[in-house]
Amino acid sequence: MVTRRALVGSGIAAGAATPWLGLRASPAAAGGTGVTDDEIVLGMSAAFSGPSRGLGIELYRGATAYFKEANGQGGVNGRRVALKIYDDGYQPDPCVKNTMTLMLEDQVFLLFGYVGTPTVTRVLPMLKKFQDRSMFLFFPFTGAQPQREPPYGAFAFNLRASYAQETGGLVDNFVNIGRRRIAVFYQADAYGRSGWAGVRAALRRHGETIAGEATYRRGSKFTSVMRRQVEILKKADPQAVICIGAYAACGAFARDAVDLGLRVPIANLSFVGSENMLKLLTEGRPPEESARYTDLLVNSQVVPSYEDTSIPVVTEYRELMARHDPVPPAELVTEDYTPFPHSFVSLEGFLDAKLMVEVLRRLGDNPSREGLEAAVFTVRDVDLGLGERVSFAPDRRQGLERVYYTVVEEGRFVLLDDWQSRFSLGV
Amino acid sequence: MKIKRLFQKTLFGIIAVFGLIGLSTSILAVRTVNDHLSDEYISNSQNIAKTIADSSVDILLNRDLATLQSLIDQFLGIQGIKYIYITNESGEYMAHTFVPGIPEEILAGDPQNTETVNRSLPGIGDCVEVGSPILAGVAGTVHVGMDRGLINLKIQRAIGQQAWLIGVAFIIGVGAAIWFVNLAANPIGQVLAYAATLAGSTTQPVASGEEVLARKDEAGDLARLFQFFARPASERGDAAPDASPQDKAPS
């Protein structure tokens, strides 16, 4: 297992050995367009610090594994792909500041792999403000609606399914097995509200309303006590709880729910960071106790299981992750973090990077921001090795639609194939 | 500094009147500051609520709730704002900033009420809540809870400054009053000591009376009168010593 010290150390080594790495990208060389004769610079602001740092780090790792491979094979039309990265700690204000720097000072070619709804929703108006620069945001790690709808949808391209699809699927499945009283535990910000709205809309379709709701503050740690939230939801007597949050807070909620006797299925969205959450709930506990905290979890995912090697892109992902074992630059990783060899988040980052490279290839030998949108719209029925084909069009700015549901078995997340047997009311 | 008994009541009277004036001024000032700050605070809160209401129309009608939440989260950064919640035309809570949940008191209230309400919420504190209708109320209502503690703090600061000023003025005033009273009381003491000497008192120190006899004021006149009456009748002559010219009655 790679420790933080090892991670930091290898980050320095990687930075020195591979000059294409983001922090070495030169804005002056980019000449104001983010493209030079041998480099295309992408800008990324994500959480590399704070309680949600695992999301930014894993997304970066997955994306970098593919970019490294592509660069090793000659890059995109002879140009290497470089990432200019900043840490925003999953906080909106630093993210806005980073974006200003990326757009106005670093003058990157495009924005890529942003993490989070509260951060992205604050950045979208900036893209509109600077629309004359044709700056686009590609494949943010959020399923929220603002970057999928007017007036900002025109400035972003999404790969993953939306939170509305994730929450809709969870609600449908719960209702189908008779669990109609659904409560929501959510982060008190735009992300939480986005998921809350998704649950509300899905329940409406079934003639139901949200049975109860409780919130937590963004940035809450696993050590936070969620007793009051659990008590609020217990009063609502829910048959299932859907959590819209990040792994530390959702892990704390799941722990306290079990401890306080709220024994109902607890669902989490893909953003939660399933492996990090599982680690928090099981680390240092005997198997029986770990199972008690995790057997009622059901997490929706927007990528397939990284264990399913029958899927070609999963095999490719596992191979490239092993080959490159990417680590973020040491300057950004200032807190303890042990990366996972494989995770849903890094697999998503990998897919983002794979499609990004495909789009950049379609720009031809003289890539320009003005040509980006047209290049994306040429992506039709592209197979990333996923089984689900990806298409974009002016009225379709989201590549994938499918949502997967996973549960914990023997200490890892596996696909859930039978909701009835696992979560029916009698079980 | 010993105050002559004759003037003690006068001094206490001055202090009492001064205290009364200070107290009434302070009460008036506190009320004025309280009313003024509260009015200003509520007015600012209403402006904020109206701004959010105006900004929310388009979002509520055309866009998603994440954007609405993002909007109110930004307003929450303004000093003094404790909470914001937005209800739709049906009274449903569409976005709010409460953690861990919407307080019972608010849930029990009228979500479309736009009157100013004072609330004391567990975990939040004392607040003044103002409301503003969205699209004349047909699209919902914005509610903003402002920290009452902040107003109280400002009032306490204003009272503190007022009390400090009055306290300093009071101390200076009392000191000055004592000094002036003693200034007036000192010659009387000299007259008293001189009169006692003339009377042959053994309890008072012997006073020559030179200083008080030389005075041109009422104390000097009184001392000279005592001196006159202390002489044997054969030495007095026909007339008492002159009083000061200013004290002579008009003829």
Interface residues (C-beta under 8 A of the other chain):
Chain A: P92 T117 P118 T121 R122 A144 Q145 P146 E149 P150 P151 A188 D189 A190 Y191 G192 R193 S194 W196 A197 E213 A214 T215 Y216 R217 M226 R228 Q229 I232
Chain B: N62 R63 D64 L65 A66 T67 L68 Q69 S70 D73 A95 T97 F98 V99 P100 G101 I102
